[in-house]
């Protein structure tokens, strides 16, 4: 019984370590940078060189005279056309 418990604990520990390493790796690749003003929000990712950005999404907002958002448009960056 003790061997079975030890094996299960070891396997669970290894699985937890792998999940943590995978999550850390994903977060390092997906560092998002947000640039926002009153009318738009641009979401970019930090490139591997740590110095340049690649745009991913752009959101444009329109408001009425009371300041309520009336329209929201979302755009996805096209890397091939650079638009």
C-alpha positions in Angstrom: 0.0 0.0 0.0 2.8 2.4 0.8 4.5 1.8 -2.6 1.3 2.6 -4.4 0.8 5.8 -2.5 4.4 6.8 -3.1 4.1 6.1 -6.9 0.9 8.1 -7.1 2.4 11.0 -5.2 5.5 11.0 -7.4 3.4 10.9 -10.6 1.2 13.7 -9.4 4.3 15.8 -8.5 5.8 15.3 -11.9 2.5 16.2 -13.6 2.2 19.4 -11.5 5.8 20.4 -12.4 5.2 19.9 -16.1 1.9 21.9 -16.0 3.8 24.7 -14.2 6.6 24.7 -16.7 4.1 24.7 -19.6 2.1 27.6 -18.1 5.3 29.6 -17.5 6.4 29.0 -21.1 3.1 30.1 -22.5 3.0 33.3 -20.5 6.5 34.2 -21.7 5.4 33.9 -25.3 2.2 35.8 -24.9 3.2 39.0 -23.2 0.4 41.5 -24.2 1.0 45.2 -24.4 -2.1 47.5 -24.3 -2.2 51.0 -25.9 -5.4 52.8 -25.2 -6.9 56.3 -25.8 -10.5 57.5 -25.6 -11.5 56.1 -29.0 -9.4 52.9 -29.5 -7.5 50.1 -27.9 -4.6 48.4 -29.6 -3.4 45.0 -28.2 0.2 43.9 -29.2 2.5 41.2 -28.2 6.1 41.6 -27.2 8.4 39.8 -29.7 11.1 37.4 -28.6 13.8 40.1 -28.9 12.1 41.9 -26.1 12.3 45.3 -28.0 9.7 45.2 -30.7 5.9 44.7 -30.8 3.6 42.9 -33.2 0.0 44.3 -33.3 -2.7 41.6 -32.8 -6.1 43.4 -32.3 -7.5 46.8 -32.5 -10.8 47.9 -31.0 -12.5 51.2 -31.9 -15.2 52.7 -29.7 -17.9 55.3 -30.4 -19.9 57.1 -27.7 -23.1 59.2 -27.7 -23.4 62.6 -26.2 -24.1 61.1 -22.7 -20.8 59.1 -22.8 -22.5 55.8 -23.3 -20.7 53.4 -25.7 -22.9 53.0 -28.8 -20.5 51.0 -31.1 -17.5 48.8 -30.8 -15.6 47.5 -33.7 -12.9 44.8 -33.5 -10.1 44.3 -36.0 -7.5 41.5 -36.2 -4.0 42.2 -37.5 -3.2 40.6 -40.9 0.6 39.9 -40.7 0.8 39.2 -44.5 -0.6 42.5 -45.6 0.7 44.4 -42.5 -2.8 46.0 -42.0 
